[in-house]
């Protein structure tokens, strides 16, 4: 696959994934109390579908980094792994929410109620913030050193990472979802999801635009000279 094609597909899947999460986040704020089942099921299905596209996006980012700078393959693996683990951290709580909505025969706030609600706190909060921080810091370093994308992408990666990590101590401030800064607060979870989706949308658009300037054909290895072939015993 050419670099242009890699950028085009990575950017495309990033845009699609980001738009799904952009649509999902407002559904958490439609109801002030316990939402009806349709709301929980709809937002969860939108979320897991978007994260499925994110899987392709993270794999594409690794491929793109390695193609542009093979020396950064280790960092590319960190980027991909952190991204995929973050997807897993989304899949599990979303599954818990859907299960609670289906099994409990009255409206509940599945982010704080239900048989497995407390188990979601770290997955949607602290662990997700750490994984996003790891992804963003590593991605920022790679972009800064390789000029894979415009400089603003690298700088914004560090800023968004710092904001994510600032929510780690929220675990000490209770679990009231109505609070901005708590283990399950709307700042720790929903606002970070919104910030993440808007950031990845902007970065994905930048990746798409960069495809116009990238080589359109795969780079073939240069044929060794006659002298080199003779020295190697193949001429």
C-alpha positions as semicolon CSV with decimal commas, in nm:
position;residue;x (nm);y (nm);z (nm)
1;X;0,000;0,000;0,000
2;X;0,132;0,345;-0,088
3;X;0,180;0,612;0,175
4;X;-0,096;0,819;0,016
5;X;-0,340;0,528;0,041
6;X;-0,237;0,460;0,402
7;X;-0,301;0,822;0,495
8;X;-0,630;0,826;0,310
9;X;-0,770;0,512;0,475
10;X;-0,640;0,600;0,821
11;X;-0,790;0,947;0,799
12;X;-1,120;0,818;0,665
13;X;-1,167;0,563;0,943
14;X;-1,063;0,824;1,199
15;X;-1,325;1,069;1,073
16;X;-1,599;0,803;1,080
17;X;-1,504;0,683;1,430
18;X;-1,489;1,037;1,566
19;X;-1,829;1,130;1,426
20;X;-1,989;0,831;1,596
21;X;-1,856;0,943;1,935
22;X;-1,953;1,305;1,866
23;X;-2,310;1,181;1,816
24;X;-2,299;0,951;2,119
25;X;-2,184;1,195;2,390
26;X;-2,490;1,428;2,385
27;X;-2,719;1,129;2,443
28;X;-2,582;1,108;2,798
29;X;-2,729;1,452;2,873
30;X;-3,077;1,418;2,722
31;X;-3,237;1,320;3,055
32;X;-3,166;1,475;3,394
33;X;-3,268;1,158;3,576
34;X;-3,263;0,790;3,487
35;X;-3,290;0,758;3,107
36;X;-3,522;0,511;2,932
37;X;-3,380;0,189;2,794
38;X;-3,388;0,308;2,433
39;X;-3,149;0,589;2,518
40;X;-2,899;0,358;2,687
41;X;-2,917;0,097;2,410
42;X;-2,886;0,355;2,133
43;X;-2,592;0,544;2,279
44;X;-2,411;0,219;2,360
45;X;-2,456;0,079;2,009
46;X;-2,333;0,406;1,861
47;X;-2,034;0,400;2,094
48;X;-1,923;0,043;2,027
49;X;-1,970;0,092;1,652
50;X;-1,752;0,402;1,661
51;X;-1,488;0,219;1,862
52;X;-1,486;-0,062;1,606
53;X;-1,383;0,197;1,346
54;X;-1,122;0,324;1,593
55;X;-0,961;-0,022;1,585
56;X;-0,885;0,022;1,215
57;X;-0,773;0,381;1,283
58;X;-0,515;0,277;1,546
59;X;-0,380;-0,001;1,325
60;X;-0,357;0,250;1,038
61;X;-0,163;0,495;1,255
62;X;0,093;0,228;1,339
63;X;0,132;0,136;0,972
64;X;0,169;0,502;0,880
65;X;0,433;0,578;1,145
66;X;0,641;0,275;1,048
67;X;0,616;0,364;0,680
68;X;0,728;0,722;0,735
69;X;0,996;0,640;0,995
70;X;1,090;0,272;1,045
71;X;1,314;0,380;1,335
72;X;1,000;0,463;1,535
73;X;0,843;0,116;1,505
74;X;0,858;0,063;1,883
75;X;0,673;0,391;1,945
76;X;0,423;0,297;1,674
77;X;0,350;-0,027;1,861
78;X;0,290;0,171;2,183
79;X;0,046;0,397;1,996
80;X;-0,146;0,102;1,854
81;X;-0,152;-0,096;2,179
82;X;-0,264;0,198;2,393
83;X;-0,538;0,275;2,143
84;X;-0,665;-0,082;2,126
85;X;-0,663;-0,118;2,504
86;X;-0,865;0,203;2,529
87;X;-1,121;0,050;2,292
88;X;-1,143;-0,252;2,523
89;X;-1,201;-0,017;2,817
90;X;-1,497;0,128;2,626
91;X;-1,643;-0,206;2,515
92;X;-1,663;-0,353;2,866
93;X;-1,852;-0,067;3,044
94;X;-2,084;-0,026;2,746
95;X;-2,165;-0,397;2,768
96;X;-2,234;-0,357;3,140
97;X;-2,467;-0,064;3,078
98;X;-2,664;-0,249;2,812
99;X;-2,687;-0,560;3,032
100;X;-2,816;-0,357;3,325
101;X;-3,072;-0,176;3,109
102;X;-3,207;-0,505;2,973
103;X;-3,207;-0,703;3,298
104;X;-3,348;-0,436;3,532
105;X;-3,720;-0,383;3,470
106;X;-3,733;-0,014;3,555
107;X;-3,544;0,293;3,439
108;X;-3,202;0,332;3,602
109;X;-2,893;0,542;3,549
110;X;-2,662;0,265;3,430
111;X;-2,351;0,478;3,483
112;X;-2,404;0,472;3,861
113;X;-2,669;0,204;3,925
114;X;-2,703;-0,162;3,844
115;X;-2,512;-0,476;3,946
116;X;-2,182;-0,376;3,785
117;X;-2,194;0,004;3,796
118;X;-1,909;0,043;4,046
119;X;-1,683;-0,173;3,829
120;X;-1,710;0,086;3,553
121;X;-1,558;0,372;3,750
122;X;-1,191;0,305;3,679
123;X;-1,253;0,175;3,327
124;X;-1,444;0,484;3,217
125;X;-1,236;0,714;3,437
126;X;-0,880;0,657;3,555
127;X;-0,776;0,370;3,328
128;X;-0,916;0,536;3,016
129;X;-0,743;0,862;3,110
130;X;-0,410;0,682;3,153
131;X;-0,441;0,498;2,821
132;X;-0,536;0,816;2,638
133;X;-0,243;0,992;2,804
134;X;-0,002;0,719;2,695
135;X;-0,136;0,728;2,339
136;X;-0,130;1,107;2,314
137;X;0,217;1,158;2,462
138;X;0,372;0,889;2,241
139;X;0,189;1,016;1,933
140;X;0,297;1,371;2,011
141;X;0,663;1,266;2,038
142;X;0,645;1,077;1,708
143;X;0,476;1,364;1,523
144;X;0,726;1,615;1,664
145;X;1,030;1,408;1,567
146;X;0,918;1,276;1,230
147;X;0,702;1,562;1,098
148;X;0,444;1,297;1,017
149;X;0,176;1,566;1,047
150;X;0,167;1,943;1,101
151;X;0,330;2,079;1,418
152;X;-0,006;2,169;1,576
153;X;-0,094;1,800;1,594
154;X;0,209;1,727;1,812
155;X;0,152;2,028;2,039
156;X;-0,219;1,956;2,081
157;X;-0,140;1,591;2,164
158;X;0,058;1,701;2,470
159;X;-0,214;1,948;2,576
160;X;-0,495;1,691;2,550
161;X;-0,276;1,436;2,731
162;X;-0,222;1,680;3,018
163;X;-0,597;1,743;3,046
164;X;-0,664;1,367;3,057
165;X;-0,403;1,304;3,325
166;X;-0,538;1,593;3,533
167;X;-0,851;1,383;3,591
168;X;-0,665;1,091;3,753
169;X;-0,708;1,228;4,111
170;X;-1,086;1,251;4,051
171;X;-1,110;0,901;4,198
172;X;-1,075;1,064;4,543
173;X;-1,382;1,286;4,496
174;X;-1,670;1,039;4,516
175;X;-1,886;0,890;4,242
176;X;-2,162;1,145;4,184
177;X;-2,217;1,151;3,808
178;X;-2,364;1,500;3,839
179;X;-2,030;1,635;3,962
180;X;-1,777;1,756;3,708
181;X;-1,476;1,621;3,897
182;X;-1,544;1,277;4,047
183;X;-1,464;0,915;3,968
184;X;-1,772;0,892;3,747
185;X;-1,835;1,263;3,697
186;X;-1,940;1,408;3,363
187;X;-1,609;1,590;3,338
188;X;-1,406;1,274;3,394
189;X;-1,604;1,065;3,146
190;X;-1,834;1,240;2,898
191;X;-1,638;1,563;2,857
192;X;-1,317;1,371;2,799
193;X;-1,495;1,157;2,540
194;X;-1,613;1,473;2,365
195;X;-1,267;1,631;2,375
196;X;-1,110;1,310;2,243
197;X;-1,357;1,275;1,955
198;X;-1,319;1,638;1,847
199;X;-0,939;1,609;1,862
200;X;-0,927;1,283;1,665
201;X;-1,168;1,432;1,411
202;X;-0,936;1,728;1,353
203;X;-0,629;1,504;1,334
204;X;-0,803;1,264;1,096
205;X;-0,897;1,549;0,864
206;X;-0,532;1,657;0,872
207;X;-0,424;1,302;0,781
208;X;-0,670;1,299;0,491
209;X;-0,539;1,631;0,362
210;X;-0,179;1,513;0,391
211;X;-0,256;1,223;0,153
212;X;-0,249;1,471;-0,136
213;X;0,121;1,540;-0,079
214;X;0,229;1,182;-0,006
215;X;0,379;0,942;-0,263
216;X;0,096;0,780;-0,459
217;X;0,288;0,464;-0,544
218;X;0,458;0,212;-0,316
219;X;0,832;0,272;-0,294
220;X;1,015;-0,020;-0,451
221;X;1,360;-0,113;-0,320
222;X;1,638;0,001;-0,552
223;X;1,797;-0,271;-0,767
224;X;2,155;-0,337;-0,658
225;X;2,426;-0,229;-0,898
226;X;2,618;-0,479;-1,109
227;X;2,924;-0,432;-0,887
228;X;2,716;-0,505;-0,575
229;X;2,562;-0,815;-0,733
230;X;2,907;-0,943;-0,833
231;X;3,046;-0,883;-0,483
232;X;2,753;-1,071;-0,336
233;X;2,803;-1,359;-0,576
234;X;2,473;-1,316;-0,756
235;X;2,592;-1,131;-1,067
